[in-house]
Structures are given as structure tokens and as C-alpha cells.
Amino acid sequence: MRISYHSNHEPVCGICQKHCRSFESLREHLIGPLPKAECERVFKERGCDLCLTIFSSRYAVQLHREKCQFSRGNNGLIYRMANLGIQDELRIDNTRAKTVSLACKMVGGGTDGSLDLCARVCLTDEYEKIIFQTYVKPHLQVTNYRYETTGIRPEYLRDAMPLRQVQRKIQDYLCNGEPIWQIRNRGGKARILIGHGLDHDLKCLEMEYPEILIRDTAKYPPLMKTSKLSNSLKYLTKAYLGYDIQTGIQEPYDDCVATMRLYIRMRAQAHKVEDYPLASDPQNRNNFASRRQSELERMSPQKMLEISRSDYFCWCLDKK
């Protein structure tokens, strides 16, 4: 064993203490097609379907679910009504936001309409307030407006903000006065960017942003499938937040809120904080010589877990 990718950051079954590589594999362990019988029985009695936590009694589960499931009440309606308008100027009173969520809606370009062109963008803060939202005028001709899902008509883009101007506004806000080549992971002015499939969104916006400040719910290992493929945002929202999105005409604001809520939930997980979280860091490489193989074989699983390190940056470290 040269490098072990087991980690204290991985989700653990609250009944048998099994470590799982993702919440998807933990869900399969508890309520999947072939769950562990005892864990399934206990989970059905005292488990939360959203965060997969085990509680001491059914009453405790009922109290927890009221807090665990995000409300879509009056505040959601207010924001949904506000979302109908276009706010193409950044909120001056919102400059203290440290984390922001980005979502785009695409129309089709090219001869067959399969080329994704950004036509609408939304930026929200950690409190689900809109920072920036506007229609975007693509630099290529639109051949498919995808109205059934985007709700965008040709007249909406006729006098829309040009892509270059949108790109500049968003980049300036994210960097927050700090040169992009000087951006640091912690201690700098730049903001953390949340989203789902951000590689694609940033590519369509023709933007670059440092990887160390990107938190992508499509690429975060605990939220991926057991096979290490990405889950859709629609599935993640239903499975871990308890409500449906992307039904009918899709609003980028709803995607921003969902990704931010997923990020906050993952960030709030109780994890043991490690000084050097990545297994790729030189100081965390377990370079055991062949003569020490027997030493590894005698180690208990818990001891091996203690000397292991994660192969991804855990979002709980953002709380520091």
C-alpha cells in the first residue's frame, strides 16, 4: 500500500460504523436493492431519509425532519416572484458574501442546435438572495431557444447584455479586487464559487477561475454515484433536500439555491479536520517498503484509517 484513499471525511453508517466512499453508497447500504438487514431495520425506525442520520427515537426523527427539510414557503414565493425580473446590476450592499452560487441556462447554436450558448445567468449569495441576474446575448446565432425548458424567446435576447460584459461583471465580483493570479485558498479576498457542472458553465461564459475556490456538487466525491459518476442536480435535490426542481420551465435561481443548500449541508457534516487533507500531499504518502508489508497486515482497520488521508478537499475545511 503506497497511498490509501480512505478518509475520516467519508460518510459512516450510524449503525454498523461502516465507512462508505459516498453518500450514494451509504444510501444503498441502508435502503438499496440489497441493504444490510439489521441496518435497514434500524434505519426504517430511527433514520432520516434526507441526511441518513440515525437518531435515538422516532420522536427525535420527527423533530429533526422539520429542520432537515428546507421550507419552500413564503420566502420561496417571494424570491420566485423576484426572480421574474432581471437584475443586471450587482448588489452593492452584498459585498460581504464569501460564498456565491452560479447557474446558467443554455440555448442551442450551430446547424443542429446542439451547441450550448449561455443565454441566462444567475448569481446568489449564501442567504439565497439574488446578487446578479440577466439575460445574455450570445456571440453566435441562436438556432434553438429550447423554450420548453428555458422559457427564453428571441425578444428576450435582442437587447440583452453582451457575453463579454456579463463575463467581466461576474469575474470582478468573484475576485473581489484581488488579481486572479494572486488568489489564495484561504485568507484572500476572492469568493468561493458554488455550482453544479461548473466546468461547463464557466466554459460557456468563457471564464476562468482557480480550482481551489470552486465547489462543484457534480464532482464532490461524497455526492457522486458509487461508480464515481456524477448525479444530476435534480436527483441530489430530491434525495438530500427533499423537494423537486427542474420541472417544466427551469429557473437558474432554483439551481443556485439547490447547489448552495447542498454545499451548506455537506459543509456542516461533522468531520475530523486534518492539517493536510489530500493524500497527494508529500507528507501524507504512506510509502511502506515491501519488508513492512507484514506490519500493514497486522494493523486493525481503525489504525489504517488513522494513517490514511483523503484524495479530495473536504468542504468542512471551509468553516475554518
C-alpha positions in Angstrom: 0.0 0.0 0.0 1.6 3.3 -1.1 -1.3 5.6 -0.8 -4.6 4.9 0.9 -7.7 6.9 -0.1 -9.8 6.1 2.9 -10.7 9.1 4.9 -12.3 10.4 8.1 -14.3 12.7 5.8 -16.2 9.7 4.3 -19.8 9.1 5.4 -20.2 6.4 8.1 -23.2 4.1 8.8 -24.6 5.2 12.2 -25.5 1.6 13.0 -22.6 -0.7 12.0 -20.0 2.1 11.6 -19.1 1.0 8.0 -17.2 3.7 6.1 -18.6 4.4 2.6 -17.0 6.2 -0.3 -20.0 8.3 -1.0 -23.5 9.1 0.4 -24.8 7.2 -2.6 -23.1 4.0 -1.4 -24.3 4.7 2.2 -27.8 5.1 0.9 -27.5 1.7 -0.9 -26.1 0.1 2.2 -29.2 1.3 4.2 -32.1 1.3 1.8 -30.8 0.0 -1.5 -31.7 -3.1 -3.5 -29.6 -5.3 -1.2 -29.2 -3.5 2.1 -27.7 -4.9 5.3 -30.7 -6.4 7.0 -30.1 -5.1 10.6 -29.1 -1.6 9.3 -32.2 -1.5 7.1 -34.5 -2.4 10.0 -33.0 0.2 12.4 -32.9 2.9 9.7 -36.6 2.4 8.9 -37.4 3.0 12.6 -35.0 5.8 13.5 -33.4 7.1 10.3 -33.7 10.4 8.3 -34.2 9.7 4.6 -32.5 13.0 3.7 -29.3 13.2 5.7 -29.1 9.4 6.5 -28.5 10.1 10.2 -29.7 7.6 12.9 -31.5 9.0 16.0 -32.3 7.6 19.4 -36.1 7.5 18.9 -38.9 8.0 16.3 -39.9 11.2 18.1 -36.3 12.6 17.6 -36.6 11.8 13.9 -39.8 13.7 13.6 -38.4 16.8 15.2 -35.2 16.5 13.1 -37.1 16.2 9.8 -38.8 19.6 10.4 -35.4 21.2 10.5 -33.7 18.9 7.9 -36.2 19.5 5.0 -35.9 23.1 3.7 -39.1 25.0 3.6 -40.5 26.3 0.3 -43.0 28.6 2.0 -43.5 32.3 1.8 -39.8 33.2 1.4 -39.5 30.9 -1.6 -42.6 32.5 -3.1 -41.1 36.0 -2.6 -37.8 35.0 -4.2 -39.6 33.3 -7.1 -41.6 36.4 -7.8 -38.4 38.5 -7.6 -36.8 36.0 -10.0 -39.2 37.0 -12.7 -37.4 40.3 -13.1 -33.9 41.0 -14.4 -31.4 42.5 -12.0 -28.4 43.3 -14.2 -26.5 45.3 -11.7 -24.5 43.8 -8.8 -25.9 44.4 -5.3 -23.7 47.0 -3.7 -24.8 46.0 -0.2 -23.9 42.4 -0.7 -20.1 42.7 -1.0 -19.5 40.8 2.3 -20.8 37.5 0.8 -17.9 34.9 1.0 -19.6 32.2 -1.0 -21.8 32.6 -4.1 -23.7 30.2 -6.3 -23.7 30.4 -10.1 -26.1 28.8 -12.5 -26.7 29.3 -16.3 -29.4 28.3 -18.8 -28.3 27.4 -22.3 -29.9 27.8 -25.7 -28.7 26.0 -28.8 -26.4 27.1 -31.5 -24.9 25.6 -34.6 -26.6 24.0 -37.6 -28.4 21.4 -35.4 -28.9 23.5 -32.3 -26.7 21.2 -30.1 -24.1 23.8 -29.3 -24.7 25.2 -25.8 -24.7 29.0 -25.6 -25.3 30.8 -22.3 -28.5 32.9 -22.5 -29.3 33.5 -18.9 -27.1 33.6 -15.8 -27.9 34.0 -12.1 -25.6 34.6 -9.1 -26.9 34.3 -5.5 -25.4 34.5 -2.0 -25.4 32.1 0.9 -28.8 33.6 2.1 -30.4 32.8 -1.3 -30.7 36.5 -2.3 -30.1 37.4 -5.9 -26.8 39.2 -6.5 -26.8 39.3 -10.2 -29.2 38.0 -12.9 -29.6 38.8 -16.5 -30.3 37.5 -20.0 -27.1 37.1 -22.0 -26.7 37.9 -25.7 -24.6 35.1 -27.3 -21.9 36.0 -29.7 -23.1 33.2 -32.1 -26.5 32.9 -33.8 -29.2 31.0 -31.8 -30.8 28.2 -33.7 -32.8 26.5 -30.9 -34.2 28.5 -28.0 -35.2 25.3 -26.1 -38.3 27.1 -24.9 -39.8 24.1 -23.2 -37.1 24.1 -20.6 -35.6 27.6 -20.7 -38.7 29.7 -21.3 -36.5 32.1 -23.4 -37.9 33.8 -26.5 -36.0 35.7 -29.2 -37.1 39.1 -28.0 -35.6 38.4 -24.6 -32.1 38.3 -26.1 -32.5 41.1 -28.6 -31.3 43.8 -26.2 -29.7 41.5 -23.7 -26.3 42.2 -22.0 -23.4 41.1 -24.2 -21.5 38.0 -23.1 -18.2 39.9 -22.6 -19.8 42.4 -20.3 -21.5 39.6 -18.2 -18.2 37.8 -18.0 -16.4 40.9 -16.8 -19.0 41.7 -14.1 -19.0 38.2 -12.7 -15.2 37.8 -12.8 -14.7 41.2 -11.0 -17.3 40.2 -8.3 -15.8 36.8 -7.7 -12.2 38.1 -7.5 -13.4 40.9 -5.2 -10.5 43.3 -6.1 -7.8 40.5 -5.9 -5.8 39.8 -9.0 -6.7 36.3 -10.3 -3.1 35.2 -10.3 -2.7 36.1 -6.6 -5.9 34.3 -5.4 -5.2 32.1 -2.4 -7.3 29.2 -0.9 -7.8 30.9 2.5 -7.2 34.4 3.8 -7.7 36.2 0.5 -10.5 38.4 -0.7 -11.8 36.2 -3.5 -15.1 34.4 -3.1 -15.8 30.6 -3.1 -17.9 29.7 -6.2 -20.6 27.0 -5.8 -22.4 25.3 -8.7 -23.3 22.1 -10.4 -21.2 21.3 -13.5 -19.3 24.5 -13.2 -16.7 23.4 -15.8 -19.4 23.6 -18.4 -20.9 26.9 -17.1 -17.5 28.6 -17.0 -16.6 27.4 -20.4 -19.9 28.8 -21.9 -19.2 32.1 -20.1 -15.6 32.0 -21.4 -14.4 32.5 -17.9 -11.5 31.0 -15.8 -11.5 30.7 -12.0 -9.0 29.0 -9.7 -9.8 25.4 -8.9 -9.0 25.9 -5.2 -12.1 28.2 -4.9 -14.6 26.1 -6.8 -17.0 23.8 -5.0 -18.8 21.7 -7.6 -21.7 19.4 -6.4 -21.3 17.3 -9.6 -17.6 16.4 -8.7 -17.7 16.2 -4.9 -16.9 12.5 -4.2 -19.5 12.1 -1.3 -22.3 13.3 -3.6 -21.2 11.1 -6.6 -22.5 7.7 -7.6 -20.9 4.5 -6.3 -19.3 4.1 -9.7 -17.8 7.7 -9.3 -20.1 9.2 -11.9 -21.9 12.5 -11.3 -25.5 12.6 -10.1 -27.9 15.1 -11.6 -28.7 18.2 -9.6 -32.4 17.2 -9.8 -31.7 13.9 -8.2 -29.4 15.4 -5.5 -32.0 18.0 -4.6 -34.8 15.4 -4.3 -32.6 12.9 -2.4 -30.8 15.2 0.0 -33.0 18.3 0.3 -36.5 16.7 -0.1 -38.1 18.8 -3.0 -38.3 18.8 -6.8 -36.6 21.2 -9.2 -36.3 21.4 -13.0 -39.9 20.6 -13.7 -41.2 22.4 -16.8 -39.5 25.7 -17.4 -36.3 25.8 -15.4 -35.2 28.8 -13.4 -31.4 29.3 -12.9 -32.3 30.8 -9.4 -33.7 27.4 -8.3 -30.5 25.7 -9.4 -28.4 28.3 -7.5 -30.4 27.8 -4.3 -30.2 24.0 -4.6 -26.5 23.9 -5.1 -25.9 26.3 -2.2 -28.1 24.3 0.1 -26.2 21.1 -0.8 -22.9 22.8 -0.2 -24.1 24.1 3.2 -25.3 20.6 4.2 -22.1 19.0 3.2 -20.0 21.7 4.8 -21.9 21.2 8.1 -21.0 17.5 8.3 -19.1 16.6 11.5 -15.7 15.6 10.3 -12.3 15.3 11.9 -10.3 18.2 10.5 -6.9 17.1 9.1 -3.9 19.5 8.8 -3.1 18.1 5.4 -6.3 16.7 3.9 -5.1 15.5 0.5 -3.4 12.1 0.0 -1.4 13.6 -2.8 0.5 15.9 -0.4 4.0 14.5 0.1 3.7 14.4 3.8 0.7 12.1 3.6 2.2 9.5 1.3 2.4 6.2 3.1 5.5 4.8 1.4 5.7 1.4 3.0 8.6 -0.8 1.9 7.9 -4.4 0.9 9.6 -5.5 4.1 6.9 -3.7 6.2 4.0 -5.5 4.4 3.5 -7.7 7.4 3.2 -4.6 9.6 0.3 -3.4 7.5 -1.4 -6.8 7.6 -1.4 -6.8 11.4 -3.0 -3.3 11.6 -6.6 -3.0 12.5 -9.0 -1.3 10.1 -9.3 1.6 12.5 -5.5 2.0 12.7 -5.2 2.0 9.0 -7.9 4.6 8.7 -6.0 6.9 11.1 -2.9 6.9 8.9 -4.9 7.4 5.8 -5.8 10.7 4.1 -8.5 11.9 1.7 -7.9 12.2 -2.0 -10.2 15.3 -2.2 -10.6 18.6 -0.4 -13.3 18.3 2.2 -15.8 21.2 2.3 -15.9 21.1 6.1 -12.5 22.9 5.9 -14.3 26.0 4.5 -15.6 26.5 8.0 -12.2 27.3 9.4 
